Amino acid sequence: MKVLVTGGAGYIGSHTTLSLLELGHDVVVLDNLCNSSAESLRRVQEISGRNVEFRQVDLLDVEALDAVLAEFQFDAVIHFAGLKAVGESVENPLAYYQNNVVGTLNLLHGMDRAGVRTLVFSSSATVYGASEQVPLHEDEPLNATNPYGRTKEQIEDILTDLGAADPRWRVALLRYFNPAGAHASGRIGEDPRGVPNNLLPFVAQVAVDRREKVTVFGADYPTPDGTGIRDYIHVVDLAVGHIAALEFLTSRNGVFRWNLGTGRGSSVLEVIEAFSEAAGKKIKYEFADRRPGDAAISYADPAAAQDELGWSADKTLAQMCEDQWRWQRKNPLGYSEVG
Ligand code: UD1
């Protein structure tokens, strides 16, 4: 297949691009590089021994987007491009609605004009909001609690309406739980700009002495050790999940949604412990107040993806930490070291 990957230079996008190449698919990456690095694609090419076409295009630039859709005959699009920081979305909601919702509308119009109607969309478990109906099932009502989450929810609605109006569309909405880890080569991984918002990259930066200690948000949750519980999923398992969804869509019209998670929860302290084990050193931490908006417990019911896609996430938390540590150890400053 010839696949357009938007946001393909980012964390999940680069791992999915690599998996596609390894399976023999041709990939064109479209990315504006606002929160990613072209170096990730250079390394993806090096690992796979295959070429990736790259176009530095912003989804808000309709002309440039249409030119890419006209230049290649795509069979499908995997759409990762978007802004993803919850706190920033609260401070600057218009940027989030503009980039995520308007950007996606531009992409959908362009795809429609080009006659490409197969799409895998990067949604998030954040659409379930503060629901603690664990394990979270796809039928749970959506109730995102911040602008970032609402952009994901709105895009899901747009795609659901589009599929109902035009049965030629084939759409997968993938609700990721907490992506973690890196490719086993240690050559590609997560490289957040500024202070990481998410737990794993923060812990990894403490492990390489870029930061002094982890702040654990809340020690008084109703969980066995008092810290929040999440469903961490290895980014390579996640990448493979996208390809399983793409394969499913080759024979099915309609709009489908799946949780991509492991179905297992780990606490913040368990993550810190597993990372300490992987890195062979103590990771310093201190307790602080809860972070506003955080749920106590979130983990997936992954049965639908398993039954319908024949996919499951099998890599353990220990593997995620080992792989994330290898990436961070080899690239303490991320991709920026190569300038
Ligand atoms: C966050 C976002 C979510 C987004 C997801 C993936 C919020 C409220 N939610 O999910 O919308 O889809 O990232 O990008 O931001 N923690 C610490 N110390 C830290 C960082 C996190 O104790 O420095 C704790 C959190 O309280 C939580 C767990 O670690 O219990 C995981 O946090 P995080 O990695 O930010 O993911 P989520 O909050 O689940």
Boltz pocket constraint, residues with backbone or C-beta under 6 A from the ligand:
constraints:
  - pocket:
      binder: B
      contacts: [[A, 84], [A, 86], [A, 87], [A, 124], [A, 125], [A, 126], [A, 148], [A, 149], [A, 176], [A, 177], [A, 178], [A, 179], [A, 196], [A, 197], [A, 198], [A, 199], [A, 200], [A, 202], [A, 214], [A, 215], [A, 216], [A, 217], [A, 218], [A, 227], [A, 228], [A, 229], [A, 230], [A, 268], [A, 291], [A, 292], [A, 293], [A, 294], [A, 295], [A, 296]]
      max_distance: 6.0
